[in-house]
Amino acid sequence: MKTILTILLLATFLLPWPVALSQTSAIDGFSADRIAAERQREEQFRAVPNPQSAREHLRRLTLEPHIAGSKEDYATAVYVRDQLRAFGLNAELKEYEVWLNYPKTPSVLELITTRRQPLSVREAVVPGDPTSSNPKITPLFNGYSATGDVTAPLVYANYGLPNDYDDLKKAGVDVKGKIVIVRYGNSFRGVKAKVAEDHGAIGCIIYSDPADDGYMQGDVYPKGPWRPVASGQRGSVQYLFDYPGDPLTPGKPAIPNVPRLKPEEATDLTRIPVQPIAYDVAKTMLAPLKGPVRPKGFQGGLPFPYHLGGTNDVKVHLKTDMDYKLRTIWDVVSRIDGNEEKDRWVILGNHRDAWVFGAVDPNSGTSTMLEVGRGFGELLKAGWKPRRTIILCSWDAEEYGLVGSTEWAEELAAELQEKAVAYLNLDAAVSGANFGASSVPSLWKLIRAVTRDVKDPKTGKSVYQEWQDRVREDRSEEEKVTGGEARIAPLGSGSDYTPFLQHLGIASTDMGFGGDYGVYHSAYDSFYWMDHFGDPGFRYHVAAAQVWGTLALRLADADGLSFDYRDYAGQVREFFTEALKLARLRNLAGSLDDKSMTAAIDDFAREAERVEKNRQDAIRNSDRAKLAKINDALVQAERQFIDERGLRGRAWYKHEIYAPGFYTGYAAQPLTDFRQALDDRNAANAKEGLERIVEAIKRATKTLKQ
């Protein structure tokens, strides 16, 4: 039976948003005498973004394919720059010269059985989608694929991950000297290329299986939002887990007078040809395969039993011809100087380049950024000046490997480590109505607070309440009773927060509204798709702008930054508990000093509790001198998770808590080196990895203490 207090608390929480909020309701980080003004400013900002404006931005940005480094890409950079200037913001282009590939000619793909059968590497024109017939649409290709001309037996390798190759070996199928065909899913495509290369394959073909992305998920485009039979997924096969950015200048910016590697020296580039195809083409290739019937978990959604192949009666000829050269890319950087703390930067970023039209990925985010810029412009006209500097960045060449953001971050590394408060990322901002977020734990509280103050366009509830209600079904019974918080995911890689968090130690977030999105990296990620399926009224573009801009306003204007390391300590403890279970399961726990790790987390948690109490006291007392010291400590604590030696075998990644694993791709592998060593069953590496994590936690604790 609930207590009266519990009932009252629940009733307050469940009130509709306009009733639950008031002009004087608290905002974490703001002293009592500044709350009303901040509420008013946020409401003024959130009133600016509108669906018609967002729709027009997206229409303009998706008129032409605009792959990184092309003249059409440059035109989008100029559009974004000029729009921001029209809103009253300064904005400039920042150029880098980076190593990029385009296909010289469409790839040649042939199935060789009793005859030689040419196969398509293009996507079909879709009736009703006017841009799907645009002659500038590139044929299907992979960024950073090698040039090659290979003919060999075909092997089906499921998702193309290490365990799949183990199953092939058990079935007596050797991929050495052969071409593998793998399906998208469960990891980043660059991982699939790397694992294929490591196992001796001479070529790799990647397709989207309808079980994962197609008719088994729902109606396909143009009837529904899912991938149609003649659609392929472009994308980079850069070894992003090694290092992102320009392959020839790892750790340094791609600017004049910086030494460059030779292409053959770059360790993040594959040496085999890699080719994406549509699943109607994959059907033609998979159907005649002989050899063993697929192991458990290998069967996809095509209407026949999958076989592993590897026999000489089914071969493939794959020829890729890539035009590699140094190409210019253009970031757009806009800056609103702070009037009190000019050298504290709140950075918002979204990339602009696309494999084709990129209505969802990334230009729903670019359209959202322009609406945020318009909102900031209106506040400036009304006399507002942010306390801290706000920087809006439109990145280029993200699709190839986070290139534009990485080069900028590497060029300004020392300044960013000194001045950056946080980096707020938005990529594919809108593909549906379902809000989700990833973040370092210190910013969880801020994300939840902001989403409680923005309305969901369809339901009228807060974005947070809708988010929480949606994920409640996935919770335990205990969490349902106690009303557990909506889960915020860890940050892995695959978008532009990577150089800021994992190379420089800048607290970062990523967020967006998702949905049934089956046209990823295809020619059908178009304005027509967005207008009919993703966000027909463009209301979620507005909500995305409201959430993103409000986050920035609170970080830019708060007295005491809303960072809470108590959540960080709790999350690290949870990560370690799970890792320790795995260590015990693999008989590795005996070599680990788990007591030192537990003690370090305990000390970190105590210090986080103390700092939070001091922060609240200083806010209440308007003690600006004390708040300045606390704010600096809160910002710099994240930097202490950076180990300048880098992670084992990949020095570019330096964050001891958050990084992608070797085989996880986009997904985070928290406590990265430690977890990788456990996966490798390497006790010595696990011991060293844990010791380095303990050192990082102690550094963060010391920073909070100071």
Secondary structure in CASP SS format (residue, H / E / C, confidence):
PFRMAT SS
TARGET T0000
AUTHOR 0000-0000-0000
METHOD secondary structure of the structure
MODEL  1
M C 1.00
K C 1.00
T C 1.00
I H 1.00
L H 1.00
T H 1.00
I H 1.00
L H 1.00
L H 1.00
L H 1.00
A H 1.00
T H 1.00
F H 1.00
L H 1.00
L C 1.00
P C 1.00
W H 1.00
P H 1.00
V H 1.00
A H 1.00
L C 1.00
S C 1.00
Q C 1.00
T C 1.00
S C 1.00
A C 1.00
I C 1.00
D C 1.00
G C 1.00
F C 1.00
S C 1.00
A H 1.00
D H 1.00
R H 1.00
I H 1.00
A H 1.00
A H 1.00
E H 1.00
R H 1.00
Q H 1.00
R H 1.00
E H 1.00
E H 1.00
Q H 1.00
F H 1.00
R H 1.00
A C 1.00
V C 1.00
P C 1.00
N C 1.00
P H 1.00
Q H 1.00
S H 1.00
A H 1.00
R H 1.00
E H 1.00
H H 1.00
L H 1.00
R H 1.00
R H 1.00
L H 1.00
T C 1.00
L C 1.00
E C 1.00
P C 1.00
H C 1.00
I C 1.00
A C 1.00
G C 1.00
S C 1.00
K H 1.00
E H 1.00
D H 1.00
Y H 1.00
A H 1.00
T H 1.00
A H 1.00
V H 1.00
Y H 1.00
V H 1.00
R H 1.00
D H 1.00
Q H 1.00
L H 1.00
R H 1.00
A H 1.00
F C 1.00
G C 1.00
L C 1.00
N E 1.00
A E 1.00
E E 1.00
L E 1.00
K E 1.00
E E 1.00
Y E 1.00
E E 1.00
V E 1.00
W E 1.00
L E 1.00
N E 1.00
Y E 1.00
P E 1.00
K C 1.00
T C 1.00
P C 1.00
S C 1.00
V E 1.00
L E 1.00
E E 1.00
L E 1.00
I E 1.00
T C 1.00
T C 1.00
R C 1.00
R E 1.00
Q E 1.00
P E 1.00
L C 1.00
S C 1.00
V C 1.00
R C 1.00
E C 1.00
A C 1.00
V C 1.00
V C 1.00
P C 1.00
G C 1.00
D C 1.00
P H 1.00
T H 1.00
S H 1.00
S H 1.00
N C 1.00
P C 1.00
K C 1.00
I C 1.00
T C 1.00
P C 1.00
L C 1.00
F C 1.00
N E 1.00
G E 1.00
Y C 1.00
S C 1.00
A C 1.00
T C 1.00
G E 1.00
D E 1.00
V E 1.00
T E 1.00
A E 1.00
P E 1.00
L E 1.00
V E 1.00
Y E 1.00
A C 1.00
N C 1.00
Y C 1.00
G C 1.00
L C 1.00
P H 1.00
N H 1.00
D H 1.00
Y H 1.00
D H 1.00
D H 1.00
L H 1.00
K H 1.00
K H 1.00
A C 1.00
G C 1.00
V C 1.00
D C 1.00
V C 1.00
K C 1.00
G C 1.00
K C 1.00
I E 1.00
V E 1.00
I E 1.00
V E 1.00
R E 1.00
Y C 1.00
G C 1.00
N C 1.00
S C 1.00
F C 1.00
R H 1.00
G H 1.00
V H 1.00
K H 1.00
A H 1.00
K H 1.00
V H 1.00
A H 1.00
E H 1.00
D H 1.00
H C 1.00
G C 1.00
A C 1.00
I C 1.00
G E 1.00
C E 1.00
I E 1.00
I E 1.00
Y E 1.00
S C 1.00
D C 1.00
P C 1.00
A C 1.00
D C 1.00
D C 1.00
G C 1.00
Y C 1.00
M C 1.00
Q C 1.00
G C 1.00
D C 1.00
V E 1.00
Y C 1.00
P C 1.00
K C 1.00
G C 1.00
P C 1.00
W E 1.00
R C 1.00
P C 1.00
V C 1.00
A C 1.00
S C 1.00
G C 1.00
Q C 1.00
R C 1.00
G E 1.00
S E 1.00
V C 1.00
Q C 1.00
Y C 1.00
L C 1.00
F C 1.00
D C 1.00
Y C 1.00
P C 1.00
G C 1.00
D C 1.00
P C 1.00
L C 1.00
T C 1.00
P C 1.00
G C 1.00
K C 1.00
P C 1.00
A C 1.00
I C 1.00
P C 1.00
N C 1.00
V C 1.00
P C 1.00
R C 1.00
L C 1.00
K C 1.00
P H 1.00
E H 1.00
E H 1.00
A C 1.00
T C 1.00
D C 1.00
L C 1.00
T C 1.00
R C 1.00
I C 1.00
P C 1.00
V E 1.00
Q E 1.00
P E 1.00
I E 1.00
A C 1.00
Y H 1.00
D H 1.00
V H 1.00
A H 1.00
K H 1.00
T H 1.00
M H 1.00
L H 1.00
A C 1.00
P C 1.00
L C 1.00
K C 1.00
G C 1.00
P C 1.00
V E 1.00
R C 1.00
P C 1.00
K C 1.00
G C 1.00
F C 1.00
Q C 1.00
G C 1.00
G C 1.00
L C 1.00
P C 1.00
F C 1.00
P C 1.00
Y C 1.00
H E 1.00
L C 1.00
G E 1.00
G C 1.00
T C 1.00
N C 1.00
D C 1.00
V C 1.00
K E 1.00
V E 1.00
H E 1.00
L E 1.00
K E 1.00
T E 1.00
D C 1.00
M E 1.00
D E 1.00
Y E 1.00
K E 1.00
L E 1.00
R E 1.00
T E 1.00
I E 1.00
W E 1.00
D E 1.00
V E 1.00
V E 1.00
S E 1.00
R E 1.00
I E 1.00
D C 1.00
G C 1.00
N C 1.00
E C 1.00
E E 1.00
K E 1.00
D E 1.00
R E 1.00
W E 1.00
V E 1.00
I E 1.00
L E 1.00
G E 1.00
N E 1.00
H E 1.00
R C 1.00
D C 1.00
A C 1.00
W C 1.00
V C 1.00
F C 1.00
G C 1.00
A C 1.00
V C 1.00
D C 1.00
P C 1.00
N H 1.00
S H 1.00
G H 1.00
T H 1.00
S H 1.00
T H 1.00
M H 1.00
L H 1.00
E H 1.00
V H 1.00
G H 1.00
R H 1.00
G H 1.00
F H 1.00
G H 1.00
E H 1.00
L H 1.00
L H 1.00
K H 1.00
A C 1.00
G C 1.00
W C 1.00
K C 1.00
P C 1.00
R C 1.00
R E 1.00
T E 1.00
I E 1.00
I E 1.00
L E 1.00
C E 1.00
S E 1.00
W E 1.00
D C 1.00
A C 1.00
E H 1.00
E H 1.00
Y H 1.00
G H 1.00
L C 1.00
V H 1.00
G H 1.00
S H 1.00
T H 1.00
E H 1.00
W H 1.00
A H 1.00
E H 1.00
E H 1.00
L C 1.00
A H 1.00
A H 1.00
E H 1.00
L H 1.00
Q H 1.00
E H 1.00
K H 1.00
A E 1.00
V E 1.00
A E 1.00
Y E 1.00
L E 1.00
N E 1.00
L E 1.00
D E 1.00
A E 1.00
A E 1.00
V E 1.00
S C 1.00
G C 1.00
A C 1.00
N E 1.00
F E 1.00
G E 1.00
A E 1.00
S E 1.00
S E 1.00
V C 1.00
P H 1.00
S H 1.00
L H 1.00
W H 1.00
K H 1.00
L H 1.00
I H 1.00
R H 1.00
A H 1.00
V H 1.00
T H 1.00
R H 1.00
D C 1.00
V C 1.00
K E 1.00
D C 1.00
P C 1.00
K C 1.00
T C 1.00
G C 1.00
K C 1.00
S E 1.00
V H 1.00
Y H 1.00
Q H 1.00
E H 1.00
W H 1.00
Q H 1.00
D H 1.00
R H 1.00
V H 1.00
R H 1.00
E H 1.00
D H 1.00
R C 1.00
S C 1.00
E H 1.00
E H 1.00
E H 1.00
K H 1.00
V H 1.00
T H 1.00
G C 1.00
G C 1.00
E C 1.00
A C 1.00
R C 1.00
I C 1.00
A E 1.00
P C 1.00
L C 1.00
G C 1.00
S C 1.00
G C 1.00
S C 1.00
D C 1.00
Y C 1.00
T H 1.00
P H 1.00
F H 1.00
L H 1.00
Q H 1.00
H H 1.00
L C 1.00
G C 1.00
I C 1.00
A C 1.00
S E 1.00
T E 1.00
D E 1.00
M E 1.00
G E 1.00
F E 1.00
G E 1.00
G C 1.00
D C 1.00
Y C 1.00
G C 1.00
V C 1.00
Y C 1.00
H C 1.00
S C 1.00
A C 1.00
Y C 1.00
D C 1.00
S C 1.00
F H 1.00
Y H 1.00
W H 1.00
M H 1.00
D H 1.00
H H 1.00
F H 1.00
G H 1.00
D C 1.00
P C 1.00
G C 1.00
F C 1.00
R H 1.00
Y H 1.00
H H 1.00
V H 1.00
A H 1.00
A H 1.00
A H 1.00
Q H 1.00
V H 1.00
W H 1.00
G H 1.00
T H 1.00
L H 1.00
A H 1.00
L H 1.00
R H 1.00
L H 1.00
A H 1.00
D H 1.00
A C 1.00
D C 1.00
G C 1.00
L C 1.00
S C 1.00
F C 1.00
D C 1.00
Y H 1.00
R H 1.00
D H 1.00
Y H 1.00
A H 1.00
G H 1.00
Q H 1.00
V H 1.00
R H 1.00
E H 1.00
F H 1.00
F H 1.00
T H 1.00
E H 1.00
A H 1.00
L H 1.00
K H 1.00
L H 1.00
A H 1.00
R H 1.00
L H 1.00
R C 1.00
N C 1.00
L C 1.00
A H 1.00
G H 1.00
S H 1.00
L C 1.00
D C 1.00
D H 1.00
K H 1.00
S H 1.00
M H 1.00
T H 1.00
A H 1.00
A H 1.00
I H 1.00
D H 1.00
D H 1.00
F H 1.00
A H 1.00
R H 1.00
E H 1.00
A H 1.00
E H 1.00
R H 1.00
V H 1.00
E H 1.00
K H 1.00
N H 1.00
R H 1.00
Q H 1.00
D H 1.00
A H 1.00
I H 1.00
R H 1.00
N C 1.00
S C 1.00
D C 1.00
R H 1.00
A H 1.00
K H 1.00
L H 1.00
A H 1.00
K H 1.00
I H 1.00
N H 1.00
D H 1.00
A H 1.00
L H 1.00
V H 1.00
Q H 1.00
A H 1.00
E H 1.00
R H 1.00
Q C 1.00
F C 1.00
I E 1.00
D C 1.00
E C 1.00
R C 1.00
G C 1.00
L E 1.00
R C 1.00
G C 1.00
R E 1.00
A C 1.00
W C 1.00
Y C 1.00
K C 1.00
H E 1.00
E C 1.00
I C 1.00
Y C 1.00
A C 1.00
P E 1.00
G C 1.00
F C 1.00
Y C 1.00
T C 1.00
G C 1.00
Y C 1.00
A C 1.00
A E 1.00
Q C 1.00
P C 1.00
L C 1.00
T H 1.00
D H 1.00
F H 1.00
R H 1.00
Q H 1.00
A H 1.00
L H 1.00
D H 1.00
D H 1.00
R C 1.00
N C 1.00
A H 1.00
A H 1.00
N H 1.00
A H 1.00
K H 1.00
E H 1.00
G H 1.00
L H 1.00
E H 1.00
R H 1.00
I H 1.00
V H 1.00
E H 1.00
A H 1.00
I H 1.00
K H 1.00
R H 1.00
A H 1.00
T H 1.00
K H 1.00
T H 1.00
L H 1.00
K H 1.00
Q C 1.00
END
